[in-house]
């Protein structure tokens, strides 16, 4: 019997910028985690700010010590997985630089935005200015809307 084999629709291979709310879903399963896994598997590159490392580890520690959703060994294992993902180049870290801080200040002057969100968005904008086409990925609806208003293609989880 001859026939055409059905092809699965594949997502295009692109670069993504993950803010903390999106990257968190790689390590703690919640709504949106399956999409994060698919994006990471298909990505040409995953970028984030070095600020994300601090935010993510802090959020994990909150889950451990305050919310008691994860125990200490789980916290350590997840933190180590994050650092391993960075070490092997799966996640590329963009350092905070003067141009990023200037972009963040410009964003804040245009419309109120929290300092951390302004730095996340400014980092993505700066990467695009460096000719890195990318899609901004966030689980923060307000930040996603601001990213769209600033000309970024967005996936809101």
N, C-alpha and C positions, 0 to 999 in steps of 0.2 A: 504494500500500500504506500503510495507516494503522497506526500502532503507537506505543507509548509509548517515548520516548527514555529510555535509562538515565541516571540521574543519578549522578555520582560523589559518594561520601560526603565531605562537607566537614567539616573540623575546626571546632569553634566558635571564634569570634574572641574571644580572651582576652588578658589581660596575662600575661607570663612574667617571672620573675626568673631570670637565668642566672648561675650561679657561674662561676668561671674555667674549671673543667674542661669545662663545657658550651660557653661562648663560644669557647674555644680551637678547638673543632671547626668553627667557622665559617671559620677562617683556615688551619687545617692539616687536610687530609682524613685521616680515620681512622674507625673504627667509630663510628656515631652521627652523622656529619656530614650525611648525607642527611636524617635526622629534624630536626636543628637547622635546616637550610635550610627545610624545610617549616614548622616552627614559626614561624620568623622571617617567612616569607612570609604566614602567616595571622594573625599577632599584631596585637592592638590596640596593644600597647606592649611593648617589651623593656626591662627594667630590670636594672641591676647596680650594684654598689658602685664607688666610685672606687678602692678597693683592687684591684679586678679589673684595672684598666688597668696597674697596677704589676706584678701577678703575670703577666699575659699577656705584656707586653713582656719581662719577665725570662725567662719560659719560651721565648719566641721567640729571645732572645739565647742561651740555653743550646743550642737547636737549631742555631744558627749557629756559635757558638764552641767548644762542648764536644762535642756529638754530631755536628757537621758534616753535619746532614741538610738544612740550607738554607744558601745562600750569602748574602753581605752584601747584594747587590741585592734578593734575595728577602725577606730580613729587613726591609729598608727599605720595600719595596712593601707587605708585609703590615702593618707598623706604620702606614704611611700610610693603608691601607684601614680599619684600626681607628679611627684618628682621624677619618677622613672619615665613617664610620658614626655616630660620636658627633656630629660637627659638623652633619650633616644631620638629626639627631634620630631616626635609626633605632634607636639605643641611647640610652636615657636613664640618666644617671649620678646615683646617689643618694649624696650626700656622707656621710661618717662624722660623726655628730653625737653630742652627749652622750647622748640617749636610746638611740641604737644601742649605744654603749659600755656603758651601764648594762644593756641587754638582754643584751649579750655576756657581761658578768660574771655575770649571773644564770644564763645557760646553762652557763657553765664551773662554777659552784658546784653545779649540779644533776647534772652528769655530765661526766667529762673530755671535753674537745673542744679541738682546737688553737686557738690565738688567732685565726688567719686564718679557720678554719671558723666559729668563734663569731661573728666579725664578719659573715661572709657570711650566716649564718642569721639573726642579729639584724637585719641590714638588711632582709631579706625580711619578717620578723615586723613590723618597724616600718612598712614600707610597707602591710602588711595593716591595721595599727592606724590608718593614715591613710585607711582605707576604700578601699584599692586591692586589689580581689580579684585574686589572681594565683596562678599555678602555679609552683612551684620546680623548676628544671631543673638537673640535675647529672649528671656522669659518675662521681661519687664515691659509691659504694654506702653507705659508713658515714655520710656527711653526708646522703644521701637518707633513710636510716632515721631519723636524728635529726630531720630536717625533718618527716617523717611523725609522729613521736612528739610533735612540738610543734604538731601540728594543721594542717600545710600539705599541700595537694595537691601531689604530686610526680611528675615524670617523671624516671626514672633511665635515663640513656642507656647 
